[in-house]
Amino acid sequence: QSSQSQSSFYPPTLLHDALQETEKAKGRLLYYFPTSSEKDDSWIGWHADSGFLTALAGDMYINHETGEELLDSGDPHAGLYVATANNTKDETAYQIIKVDIPFDCVAVQVGECVQLVTGGALVATPHCVRGSTVTNDNTVARISLPCFIDTPPTFPLSLPKGCHRKDALHTAYDRVPPLGVRWTHDGMTFGDFLAKTFATYYEWSSSTSDDNDNKTGDGGIEEKDVVE
């Protein structure tokens, strides 16, 4: 209801109609090995989900050597972080917030495709996962179970009628490749958008040297203004 009030452009049943008969729903059981890196995104680098919806269960931590389940990571700084835009006049200002999902709960993340088809009424949130580094033997591993719900690859990523490109793109977080570079035109298919996104992220990471790992920057990619 609140997101609909922000934009009168997109139909209220849009996501239901797009996803109700999809066969593209998959769960991934992911294992993150122990790390000694103290980077803020040592387990998962900064990114925004490029699809539609991601259901994410709470984390599980284990001892990598013994397989024993742990109560937590042992590191109060380890876990999921999101970058949220501050409600200030400075549109480039982002606040980094640590998010803890209770073990018996599921969080739902909105992807960039939803941001596009709703004309920016719902916005994908950049996020990363910081590894645990408090133990001397670096034996803490993380297990995660995300479930990705997307449309078929031929689904067109079109703006709602009357919506402008700038409304959907918003200001980019400078540690994630700009959405406008990857979504090249209105009506671009979901499959083509994913292919462009994967290629852009590869270029983004490859063009950033180890010396700049903890610095923000454009990674050599610039977003061009597009008038439609």
C-alpha positions in Angstrom: 0.0 0.0 0.0 2.8 2.5 0.9 4.8 1.7 -2.2 1.7 2.1 -4.4 1.0 5.5 -2.9 4.5 6.6 -4.0 3.8 5.8 -7.6 0.5 5.8 -9.4 2.1 4.3 -12.5 2.3 0.6 -12.1 -0.8 -1.8 -11.7 -1.3 -3.1 -8.2 -1.3 -6.7 -9.4 1.9 -6.3 -11.4 4.2 -8.6 -9.4 1.5 -11.2 -8.8 0.7 -11.4 -12.5 4.4 -11.6 -13.4 5.4 -14.3 -10.9 2.3 -16.4 -10.2 3.1 -19.0 -12.9 6.8 -18.7 -13.0 9.0 -21.8 -13.0 12.1 -19.8 -12.1 12.2 -20.3 -8.4 15.3 -21.9 -7.0 16.9 -22.3 -3.6 20.7 -22.3 -3.2 22.4 -23.7 -0.2 25.6 -21.7 0.1 28.7 -22.4 2.1 31.2 -19.7 3.0 34.6 -20.9 4.0 36.5 -19.3 7.0 38.3 -16.1 6.1 41.1 -14.1 7.6 40.2 -11.0 5.6 39.0 -7.9 7.5 37.4 -6.3 4.5 33.8 -5.2 5.1 32.6 -7.5 2.3 34.9 -10.5 2.7 32.2 -13.2 2.5 30.0 -11.5 -0.1 31.0 -8.4 -2.1 28.8 -5.4 -2.4 26.0 -5.9 -4.8 22.2 -5.5 -5.4 20.1 -8.5 -6.3 19.5 -8.2 -10.0 16.4 -10.4 -10.1 12.9 -9.9 -8.7 12.5 -11.3 -5.2 14.9 -13.1 -2.8 13.7 -14.9 0.3 16.6 -15.3 2.8 16.6 -17.4 5.9 18.7 -16.6 8.9 22.3 -17.5 8.9 23.8 -20.7 10.3 27.4 -20.8 11.5 29.5 -24.0 12.0 33.0 -25.0 12.9 34.6 -25.7 9.5 36.9 -28.3 11.0 34.4 -30.3 13.1 31.1 -29.5 11.5 29.7 -28.5 14.9 26.9 -25.9 14.8 27.7 -22.7 16.6 25.3 -20.4 18.4 26.6 -17.4 16.4 29.6 -16.3 14.4 31.6 -15.2 17.5 32.2 -11.9 15.8 29.7 -9.0 16.6 30.8 -7.3 13.3 30.2 -10.3 11.0 27.0 -10.7 9.0 24.8 -9.0 6.5 25.1 -5.2 5.9 22.8 -3.0 3.8 23.4 0.5 2.3 20.3 2.7 2.7 19.9 6.1 1.3 19.5 8.8 3.9 16.5 11.1 3.7 18.7 14.2 3.3 19.3 16.7 0.5 22.5 14.8 -0.3 21.3 12.0 -2.5 24.7 10.3 -2.5 24.6 9.9 1.3 24.2 6.2 2.4 24.0 4.7 5.8 25.5 1.3 6.4 23.3 -0.8 8.7 23.9 -4.3 10.0 20.9 -6.6 9.6 20.3 -9.7 11.8 17.6 -12.1 10.5 16.2 -14.3 13.4 16.9 -18.0 12.9 13.2 -18.8 12.6 12.4 -16.0 10.2 12.7 -15.2 6.5 13.6 -11.8 5.0 12.5 -10.8 1.5 14.8 -8.6 -0.6 13.6 -6.7 -3.6 15.7 -7.0 -6.7 16.5 -4.4 -9.4 13.9 -5.8 -11.8 11.2 -4.9 -9.3 12.7 -1.4 -9.1 12.5 -1.1 -12.8 8.9 -2.4 -13.4 7.5 -0.3 -10.5 9.2 2.8 -11.7 11.3 3.1 -8.6 8.5 2.8 -6.1 10.4 -0.2 -4.7 14.1 0.0 -4.6 16.8 -2.7 -4.5 19.1 -2.3 -1.6 22.9 -2.8 -2.0 24.2 -5.3 0.5 27.3 -7.4 1.5 28.3 -9.9 4.1 31.3 -9.4 6.3 33.2 -12.5 7.5 34.0 -13.6 11.0 37.6 -13.0 12.0 37.6 -13.1 15.8 38.8 -16.7 16.3 42.6 -17.4 16.3 42.2 -20.5 14.2 39.8 -19.0 11.6 37.4 -22.0 11.7 34.0 -20.2 11.5 32.1 -20.9 8.3 28.7 -19.5 7.3 25.8 -21.4 5.7 23.0 -19.4 3.9 19.9 -20.4 2.1 18.5 -17.8 -0.3 15.6 -18.6 -2.6 15.4 -16.6 -5.8 12.0 -16.0 -7.4 12.1 -14.6 -10.9 10.2 -14.4 -14.2 11.1 -16.3 -17.3 14.1 -14.8 -19.2 11.9 -13.4 -21.9 10.0 -11.1 -19.5 10.3 -7.4 -20.7 11.6 -5.0 -18.1 9.5 -2.1 -19.0 8.8 1.1 -17.1 5.2 1.8 -16.1 3.3 4.1 -18.5 4.1 7.7 -17.8 7.2 6.9 -15.8 10.6 8.4 -16.8 13.9 6.6 -16.8 15.4 8.8 -14.0 12.4 7.9 -11.7 13.4 4.2 -11.8 17.2 4.5 -11.5 17.6 6.7 -8.5 21.1 7.6 -7.3 23.6 4.7 -7.4 25.7 3.5 -4.5 29.2 3.8 -5.7 30.3 0.3 -4.7 27.7 -1.3 -7.1 27.8 -0.9 -10.9 25.2 1.6 -11.9 21.8 0.2 -12.9 21.6 2.5 -15.8 24.7 1.0 -17.4 23.2 -2.5 -17.3 19.5 -1.8 -18.1 20.3 -0.2 -21.5 16.8 0.3 -22.8 13.1 0.2 -21.9 11.7 -3.3 -22.6 15.1 -5.1 -22.3 14.4 -8.7 -21.5 15.2 -10.1 -18.1 17.6 -12.6 -19.6 19.5 -9.9 -21.5 19.6 -7.8 -18.4 21.1 -10.6 -16.4 23.8 -11.3 -19.1 24.7 -7.6 -19.2 24.8 -7.5 -15.4 27.1 -10.5 -15.0 29.5 -9.0 -17.6 29.5 -5.6 -16.0 30.1 -6.9 -12.5 33.1 -9.0 -13.9 34.5 -5.8 -15.5 33.8 -3.9 -12.3 35.7 -6.3 -10.1 38.5 -6.9 -12.6 39.2 -3.1 -13.0 39.6 -2.5 -9.2 43.0 -3.2 -7.9 43.8 -4.8 -4.5 45.1 -1.5 -3.3 41.6 0.0 -3.7 39.6 -2.9 -2.3 38.4 -0.8 0.7 37.8 2.4 -1.2 34.8 3.5 -3.1 35.1 4.3 -6.8 33.5 4.0 -10.2 35.5 0.9 -11.2 36.1 2.5 -14.6 32.4 2.4 -15.5 30.3 5.5 -16.1 26.6 5.9 -16.5 25.5 7.9 -19.6 22.5 10.1 -19.6 19.7 8.6 -21.7 16.8 10.5 -22.9 13.6 8.6 -23.9 
